[in-house]
Amino acid sequence: MRLILLTLVFTVAAAPEGPRPFSHRLHLKLVPDCTSCHAAALASTKPGDNLLPARQLCLKCHRDVSIPVPLVVRVVHFSHAIHAKMGNIATVIADAIDSGKYLSTVPPDLRKSLNTKNSCTGCHRGMETSDKVTRAALPQMADCLVCHSQISPPDSCTKCHGDDRNLKPANHTPDFIDTHTNPAAKLDKTGCALCHGRVFTCQGCH
């Protein structure tokens, strides 16, 4: 295993926003503490901070590496420093799922993945089996809403996303107010809860 890692050359063959060939699965077997590589996360107060490992750190084991730029996220207000002090919040997300308060469809393997002692993988799930870096490893909005449950769009949207006018789903066209109540639209109203909560009413928008 170590010989394989020592001869590995980590290069970015995909576009910056596409899958990136890096195996968290292999590295977590050697370095189970995420902050050993992502040390900057403990003091990070902005989602735009570069939390990728320094190249010199990787060169302790690898002959050569090329560190890509971080993925661009849609959140502008988030503090890893604050959340890291909370410990493992996987149990909080699990409780929300068990009680039916989780504001999204629960994938079949989600509940099982929350049985983790690694506080980072409570939000960044799938690391133990991941051989590519993709957006699937990023926390889901429904995870955040377990604690940040005061939902009153559009005002509450800016608390995390900033003044971003492109947050509306593609089906929210200019005529959406007129068409969304039409049965022919076949709108899945359960999907509305992620942005509007489960107690929203027509009067809340109208």
URTA-V184974 format. One record per pair of residues at least 12 apart in sequence whose C-alpha atoms are under 8 Angstrom apart, sorted by the first residue. I is the first residue (numbers start at 1). J is the second residue. Records with the same first field share a line. If there is no record, write none. Layout:
I=J / J
This chain:
5=61 / 62
6=61 / 62 / 63
7=62 / 63
8=62 / 63 / 64
9=62 / 63 / 64 / 65
10=22 / 64 / 65 / 66 / 67
11=65 / 66 / 67
12=66 / 67 / 68
16=68 / 69 / 71
17=71 / 72
18=134
19=132 / 133 / 134
20=132 / 133 / 134
21=131 / 132 / 133
22=131 / 132 / 133
23=130 / 131 / 132 / 133
24=127 / 128 / 129 / 130 / 131 / 132
25=127 / 128 / 129 / 130 / 131
26=131
28=128
33=118
34=120
37=52 / 53 / 57
38=51 / 52 / 53
39=51 / 53
41=80 / 81
42=80 / 81 / 84
43=80 / 81
44=79 / 80 / 81
45=78 / 79 / 80 / 81 / 82
46=76 / 77 / 78 / 79 / 80
47=73 / 75 / 76 / 77 / 78 / 79 / 80
48=72 / 73 / 76
50=69 / 70
51=70
52=67 / 70
53=67
54=67
55=67
71=135
74=161
75=160 / 161 / 162
76=160 / 161 / 162
77=159 / 160 / 161 / 162
78=160
84=119 / 120
87=119
88=117 / 118 / 119 / 120 / 122
89=119 / 122 / 123
90=114 / 115 / 116 / 119 / 121 / 122 / 123
91=114 / 115
92=146
93=114 / 143 / 146
94=111 / 114
96=146
97=111
101=146
102=142 / 143 / 145 / 146
103=142 / 145 / 146 / 193 / 194 / 197 / 198
104=142 / 191 / 193 / 194
113=125 / 126
123=138 / 139 / 140 / 143
124=137 / 138 / 139
125=137 / 138 / 139
141=194
142=194
151=195 / 196 / 197
152=196
153=195 / 196
